[in-house]
Amino acid sequence: MKYEVQTKFVYGFENCWTDENEKPLLFSTRKEAEQELKDHIEGWNDDPNTEDEIFYEDFKIVEVKGD
């Protein structure tokens, strides 16, 4: 079972996270996905150059069927 982090857009949620080869980023466990999301949000919001914060509500973790 794999998991992906989806980002909220006006039209709904979509996985726009990719690896270094531009392939969709998938996580082996929900815990790994949660940690990556936490690191992303904290890193973004703690950056002194960031003008707008992002929030957990802007993302969701989804189980990917078939993987």
C-alpha positions as CSV (number, residue, x, y, z in Angstrom):
1,M,0.0,0.0,0.0
2,K,1.3,3.5,-0.9
3,Y,0.3,7.0,0.1
4,E,0.5,10.3,-1.6
5,V,0.2,13.9,-0.4
6,Q,-2.4,15.9,-2.3
7,T,-2.5,19.7,-2.5
8,K,-5.8,21.7,-2.5
9,F,-6.5,23.8,-5.6
10,V,-9.6,25.7,-6.6
11,Y,-10.9,22.7,-8.6
12,G,-10.1,20.1,-5.8
13,F,-7.1,18.1,-4.6
14,E,-4.2,16.8,-6.7
15,N,-0.9,15.1,-6.2
16,C,1.6,17.6,-7.6
17,W,4.6,16.3,-5.5
18,T,7.3,14.7,-7.6
19,D,10.7,13.1,-7.1
20,E,13.9,14.1,-8.8
21,N,12.8,12.3,-12.0
22,E,9.5,14.2,-12.1
23,K,7.5,11.1,-11.2
24,P,4.7,11.3,-8.6
25,L,6.1,11.1,-5.1
26,L,4.6,8.1,-3.2
27,F,5.3,7.0,0.4
28,S,5.5,3.5,1.7
29,T,3.6,4.3,4.9
30,R,1.1,6.9,6.0
31,K,3.6,7.9,8.7
32,E,6.3,8.7,6.1
33,A,3.7,10.9,4.2
34,E,2.7,12.7,7.4
35,Q,6.3,13.4,8.3
36,E,7.1,14.7,4.8
37,L,4.0,17.0,5.0
38,K,5.0,18.2,8.4
39,D,8.5,19.0,7.3
40,H,7.2,20.8,4.2
41,I,4.8,23.0,6.1
42,E,7.2,23.8,8.9
43,G,10.0,24.5,6.5
44,W,7.8,26.8,4.4
45,N,6.3,28.7,7.3
46,D,9.7,29.0,9.1
47,D,11.4,30.5,6.1
48,P,12.0,34.2,6.7
49,N,11.4,35.0,3.0
50,T,7.9,33.4,3.1
51,E,5.2,36.0,2.9
52,D,2.2,33.7,3.1
53,E,1.8,30.7,5.4
54,I,0.5,27.3,4.3
55,F,-1.8,25.2,6.5
56,Y,-2.5,21.5,7.0
57,E,-6.0,22.1,5.6
58,D,-4.4,22.8,2.2
59,F,-3.3,19.2,2.0
60,K,-4.5,15.6,2.5
61,I,-2.9,12.2,2.5
62,V,-4.5,9.6,0.4
63,E,-4.0,5.9,0.0
64,V,-3.1,5.0,-3.6
65,K,-5.1,2.0,-4.8
66,G,-3.3,-0.7,-6.8
67,D,0.2,0.1,-5.5
